C-alpha cells in the first residue's frame, strides 16, 4: 500500500454534550493503529467486532468496546484512556464519531470509515436513544465543560425526529452531512478505507477479507470459521453483554437492546414519497450526487471517468 506522505492535523474542533475532538490532543500513534469512524449507528460496533476478530484470531468473548475505546467521548479522563491504550500490547484499534477534518490523520495509522443511508441511521439511532437508561443522561449532563444544550431523552416520535434530524443537521447529536463528506473527500488517501453497511449485510466474508487486506493481516484458515461466525450480527446480539461491562446498565432492556436489528429499511413503512424526496434532495445538496448515491447504495459512480464501480 502507498504511504500517506504527511501528517494532516485537525482543521477544526467539534464539541457538544457527548464528544470533544480535543481529547485526541497528545495521543501518540503507533504504526498500524486502526481508527474506526462513523457518524453514529452506522456499523461502528460491527466494524470493531470484525477488526477485533482479526486482531485476536477468532477468540470468543472479547470485550471489544472496552478494548477499543471511543477517544472523543466525554467522560473518562483522557489521561486514563491514554494509559489504558499505552498498556495494550496487541494491535490497537479505536473508535471515533468525528469528521476526518477534526482528527489527526497520520501516516502510521489506518482509518476505516463506514457509511450508511441516513434514513437507516435515524431509525437505528432513534431506537438506541429512546432505550438509554435515565442515568446515562444524568451522567453526561453532570460532566463539566459541556458545549451546547444538554443530552436529553427524546420527546418526538420517529417521524418527527426524522424531520428534526434532517432540518437541524443531525439533531440531537452532531452534524451529519459534513462528517460524511469529510470522509468521502479522504477516499483517495492510501491509509483510508471507505466501507458501506449494505456490503457487510450482503457479503460479510468478502468484506472481512477486504478489511484484512487493508490492514495487512494474514488470515489463518484454521480460525477463519470462528472469525466469520463471531462477526455475524446474530452472534453479536446473542452475546451483546460480552462486548462491554457497562452495556447492561446503560440500556433499558440490557445489552441486547444496544445491538438492535441491523436490517434497516424501517423508514419505508413510515415516510411518504414527499418525505423520501425531501431526504434525497438534502443528501444531494449537501454531499453532491456521487457521494449521495454512495451513501444510499454503497456504489460509487465516477462522473469524472463516466463509469460505475463498487465502493472499494
N, C-alpha and C positions, 0 to 999 in steps of 0.2 A: 504493500500500500504506500502511495505517495505520502509524504510527510508535510503537515502544515508548517510553514516556514517561520511564522512569528506568533508570539503571544498576542491575542486580541483582548485588551482589557475591557471591563464593563463600561458601557457608554451611558448608562442611566441607572437610577436606583428605583426599586419597586418596594413600597412599604404599605401595609394595611393591617387589618386586625389579625391576620394569620401568617403573613410572610414578611421577611425583611431581607432584601438582597445583600445588604452589607454584612450579613452573617458569613458570607464567603470570604470577607477580607481576612487575609492572613492564612488561608487554607493552603497547605503545602501539598501539591500534587505529587504522586508517584507515577513513574512510567507504567502505562497500562490501566490506570484508574478509569472506571466507567461511570459516566453521568447519564442517568435515565431521566428524560424530560417529557412532560405533558402539561396541558393546561390544568386539568383535573378530570377524573373519571374517564380517561381516555385509554386506559390499559396500563397504567403505571405499575400497579402491583403485579399484574400478569407478566410484564417485562422483567420486573425484579425477580419474580419466581423463576423465569426462564434463565436469566443470567446466573442466578444462584445455583440452579441445577447444573449449568455448565461449569461453574467455578468449583462446586462441591461434588461433582461427578455423580449426580443422581441420588444423592443422600436424601433420606426421608426426614421430615420433621424439622427442617431448617427454619429458624425464626427469622425469616427473610426481612421483615420490616424492622427488626431490631438490629440485624447485621448491616442492613443497607439504609441508613437514616436519611431523613429529609432535612438537609442542612439549612435551607432558608426558612423553615418553620420556626415561628417564635415559640419560646417555652424553655426547652432545655438550654442552659447556658452553653454558648458555643465552645467555650474552653473545655467543658466536659465532653462535648461531642467530638471535638478535635482529638482529645486524649483517647477516647474510645477508638477512633479511626486509626490513630497512630499505633495502637497496640495490635491492630489486626495484621496478621502475617499472610493471609490469603490475598488473592487479587481483590481489591476493593471496588465496590460499586455502590453508588449513592443515588439519591432521588432529588429532583427539583421540579418546582412548578413555575419557574422563571422563564421569561423570554430570553433568547440567546444573547441579546444585546445588554442584558443585565447580569450576565455571567462572565467570569473569566474563561476564555476559550484558549486552551494551551496545547502545544504540540504533543505533549506526552500523554494526554488523556484521549479517550474515545467517548463520543456523545451519541446517544440514540434518542431520537425524538419519535414518539408515536402519535399519529393524528387519528381523529375520529370525527365523523359527521357531528356538527354542533347540535343538531336536534337529539341525537342519541346521547350526547354529553349531558344535555339539560335533563333528559328523563332519568339518566343514571344518577346525576348529581342530586336531583330532587328527592329520589328515594334515599340516597345517602344522608342528605341534610336533615330530612324530617325524622330520621331514625337515630340521630345523635342524642346521646344522653344529656340531660339538663346540666350535668356537672361539667361537660365539655365547654358549653357556652360560659358557664361561671368561671372556669379556669382561664379560658382565653381572654376574657374581658378583665380579669384581675391582673393580667401581666402589665408591667409598666411600659411606657413609651409606645403605646398603640397609636397608629396613624389612622385617621378616618373614623367612621362610625363603628359601633360595637358589632360583634358577631352575635347574631340573634336567631332564634327559631323562625321558621317560615310561617307566614300568615296567609299566603296565597295558595290557590290550587295550582296544579301543574300547568294548565294553560295560561293562567295569569302570570305565573313565574316565568314561563317561556317568553311571554311578551316583555316582561320587565328585563329579563336577561338580555333580550335582543335590543330593546330600546336603550338600555343603560350599559351595554357592552360588558357582559359578564357578571352582572348583579347576581348575588351579593358577594362575589368573590373578587376577581381581578380582571382586567381587560383580556378579552378572548382573541379578538381579531389580530391585534398587533403581536401577540405571542405566537400565534400560528404563522403569521407572515415572517416573523423574525427567524424562525427555524427553517421555513421554506427558503428564505434567502441564503441560508447556510448550506443548502443541499449539495453544492458542488465542492465543499471543503472535504479533504480526504479523510479527516477523522470525525466526520458527522454522517450518521446513517438515518435516513427518514424511513419510517415504517408506518403501516396503517393497520388499524384494529381489524378491519374486514379480512385482511390477509391472515392474521392469527386465527380467525374463525374458520377460514376455508382451507388453509394449508399450514397447519401448525408445525408439522415436521419440517416442511421446506423452509419455514421462517426461522425455526430454531437453528437449522444448518446455516442459514444466511447470517444470523447473528454470530454464530461460532466462527464463520469465515471472517467477518468484520473484526472480531476480537482476537483473531489468530489463535483460537482454541481448537486443538485437535480432539475430535470426538472418539472416545474409546467405544468400539462396537459392543463390548461386554456390558456397558452401563447405559447404552443408548435407549433400550426399552424403558428403563427407570426414569431417565431424563424426560422422555416424552410423556410417560404416564403421570409423573409428578408435575408436569407443566400444563395439564389439561384443566380447563375451568371447573370441571366436575370434581376433580381431585382437590383443587384448592378450596372449593366450597365445603366439601366434606371435612376438610382438615383446617378450616379457617382459624381455629383457635391456636394452632401452632405457629401462625405467621407472626404473631406478636403477643406478648403477655398482657397488653393493655386493651386489646380489641373487645374482649368480653365485657369489660366495664365501660367502654366508650360508646356502645350502641345498645339501644333498646332492642332486645331480642338476641343480644350477644354477637359473637364474631361472625356467625353465618350471615347476619344482616349486612355486614361490610362487603362480603362477596355476594353480589346480587345475581341477576340472571345472565348478564353478559350477552344477551341475544340482540338487543337493540330493536328499533323499528316501532316501539310503543307509541310514538308520536303519530304514526299513520292512522291510528284509530281515533285520534283526538283532533288534530289540526285540519282545518278546512283547506281547500285548494288555494284560497286567497292568503291564508296564513303561511302555507308552504312557499308560495311565491314571495311573500314578504321576506322569509328567511333567505331564499335563493338570491334575491336582489341585494340583501345586505351582505351576503357572502361574496358575491361578485364585486360589489362596490369596494369592500374592504380588503379583499385578497387578490382581486384580479381573476379573470376567467380560468386560467390554467391552475392556479392554486386552489380556487374554489372547487373545481372539478376533482382535483386530487383529494381534497378533504372529504368530499362526499363519497367518492368511489374507490379511492386508492390508486387510480390511474393517472399517469402523467401524460398529457398531450402537449408536445412541444410545438408551440406556434412558430418558433424560430426555424425548426427543422421540418415542420409540416408533417410530422409522423407521430404515432402513438406508441407508447411502450408502458409496461408495468413499472410501478414505482420500484426503484432499486435495481 
